[in-house]
Every structure is written in structure tokens, then in C-alpha cells.
């Protein structure tokens, strides 16, 4: 009869916090598939109430795969968290579009922080589980796998949660994009460093000694066509963005000419392949919104000019 580890939906807490209640794999969760649970208990001589932890090692063939299954579930949860980040960003942009520096954006930002925290805690869990899988494959034994997991994960989670806002998010690419996307709605200048919106902790280093993200404007023009993105595409090799048709044509043309297809961004030496290109729907969405805002503002200016012209005619 095959061995399996029962799925546990409580593996990821919905609130950020240490992993005391997070159990990646419990020895008591290992059961034997059977058409008759009563027969199983009689045959194996134990029940879920009397079962004790057993030694887990590489000789148990299902141990590492079951840990990998838990890791995959956690990675799927991260994907859902990132969908929540997109929703929070859309909400904040809508609020800023309705009123510059709308106060309720701060509440949306706090929700964004909670998602960032939860994702980091899940990443910690994944890192611990992956280390445990590697240890199992290296002939390591776990006499109490749950306790071992908690001993490894809890200190890391506690250390992360003890950090200030500035320490946690100052170098976050996602938070930088969150603030930049809001800023560009009503400002033409570069977004200030993100530390402007982050509370500093007592133990944080001085701003002069620490790296900060910000001070750049987002370009929504393809470096090849110099036009707004169409099917925005990002190179996984260097992180630069292009219109998909333009970059694919550049790569194909370079190959035919037996030249290395280099990234067209000035100063970038990355040699690209079509397999390096990844769709960037989030960037395309922001580009489309930006173009709509430009058009709306142009229409508003035209209306103002028409109103001024009419007023001048009436005075004459």
C-alpha cells in the first residue's frame, strides 16, 4: 500500500508571524492508503492518537518528495500573494487618480506591507524546507522533523519581524514600483527615494551609509522603436524592457547577420536569446494607463484653451 502525507491547509498562516503553528510535515501525518481505515489500524497496530514520531531519513522514499510537495504548495501561495499585491497597487493608483495624496492610500500601503511580510515569511519557510530536503538526501536523520523545522524557521522569522519598516522595505523592488506608480500619476518629476514614506527604527543605519531605491522615472517607451510599449517584454538576463515584436525582430536579424544580438539599451552588454524574453503584462498595463492619463490631460488642456478663447471673444 502506498505511503502519503496528508495535505495540511494550515501550513501557511494568513497573518504574518513566527512559525510556531506552521507544520510542514508531521510524522503523525504519514498514513497508509487503504480502502478500510479500521483494517489499517488493526494491521499496523496504531492509531492517530497513539502514533509517535519516527526517524525520518533517505531510506523512507516518500519523505523528500512529500517535503517538495509542501514547498510547491507554499510557492503557489506566494503567487496568490503577488496577485494581492497587484490588487493593492491598482487600488492605490485609483485613489491617487481621484485625489492627489489621498490619505486613504496609507491604509492600502499598510495592506501592501502585510503582503510583503507574509511573502517573506513564506520564503523563509521554503528555504528551511529546501535545506531539510538536501540534508535528507545527504543521509541526515530527523528524529522529530516538526521540532527541527520550528527550531530552524522560528528564529529567522522573528528576526525579520523585528525589523523596522525602513529596514524591511527600503530596498524592496516591489515597494519602489508601488510608490513610483502612485507618484507618476500626478507628478512629472522623478519619484523621491522610498525612505521618504518609511518609518525609521532606532537600530537603522544612517541614510548616508545605506542603499536607497528611488529617484528614477519609469520609461514606457521601447528602446528600439522609441514608441510606447506594445506587448511589453522583459529580458530575464538583464531586466530591460522592450516591445515584443521589436526585440524579436532585432534578435532574428542579428542571428541572420551572424552578429551577437545585444540588448539595445545603452551601456548594456547582455547577449539576448528569444528564450530570455518574458511577457510583462504588469508593465504593459502601467504603460496603457500612463498613455490614457496623458491623453486625458491633453484633452483637459484643450478644453481649457477653448474656454479661454470663448471668454476672450465675449469680451471683444
WOVENGI-V205442 format. One record per backbone hydrogen bond with DSSP energy under -1.0 kcal/mol. NH is the residue of the N-H (numbers start at 1). CO is the residue of the C=O. Records with the same first field share a line. If there is no record, write none. Layout:
NH: CO / CO
This chain:
4: 31
6: 29
11: 8
22: 19
29: 26
30: 27
31: 4
33: 2
40: 36
41: 37
42: 38
43: 39
44: 40
45: 41
51: 47
56: 142
60: 57
63: 60
66: 62
67: 63
68: 64
69: 65
70: 66
71: 67
72: 68
73: 69
74: 70
75: 71
76: 72
77: 73
78: 74
79: 75
80: 76
81: 77
82: 78
83: 79
84: 80
85: 81
86: 82
87: 83
88: 84
89: 85
90: 86
91: 87
92: 88
93: 89
94: 90
95: 91
96: 92
97: 93
98: 94
99: 95
102: 99
105: 102
106: 103
108: 104
109: 105
110: 106
111: 107
112: 108
113: 109
114: 110
115: 111
116: 112
117: 113
118: 114
119: 115
120: 116
121: 117
122: 118
123: 119
124: 120
125: 121
126: 122
127: 123
128: 124
129: 125
130: 126
131: 127
132: 128
133: 129
134: 130
135: 131
136: 132
137: 133
139: 136
140: 135
142: 56
148: 144
149: 145
150: 146
151: 147
152: 148
153: 149
154: 150
157: 153
158: 154
159: 155
160: 156
161: 157
162: 158
163: 160
166: 199
168: 164
169: 165
170: 166
172: 169
176: 172
177: 173
178: 174
179: 175
180: 176
181: 177
182: 178
183: 179
184: 180
185: 182
186: 183
191: 216
194: 213
196: 193
197: 194
198: 195
204: 201
209: 206
213: 170
215: 191
222: 227
226: 222
229: 220
233: 242
234: 278
235: 240
236: 276
239: 235
242: 233
244: 230 / 231
247: 243
248: 244
249: 245
250: 246
251: 247
252: 248
253: 249
254: 250
255: 251
256: 252
257: 253
258: 255
259: 254
262: 260
263: 270
268: 265
272: 261
276: 273
277: 274
278: 234
280: 232
284: 280
285: 281
286: 282
287: 283
288: 284
289: 285
290: 286
291: 287
292: 288
293: 289
294: 290
295: 291
296: 292
297: 293
298: 294
299: 295
300: 296
301: 297
302: 298
303: 299
304: 300
305: 301
306: 302
307: 303
308: 304
309: 305
310: 306
311: 307
312: 308
313: 309
314: 310
315: 311
316: 312
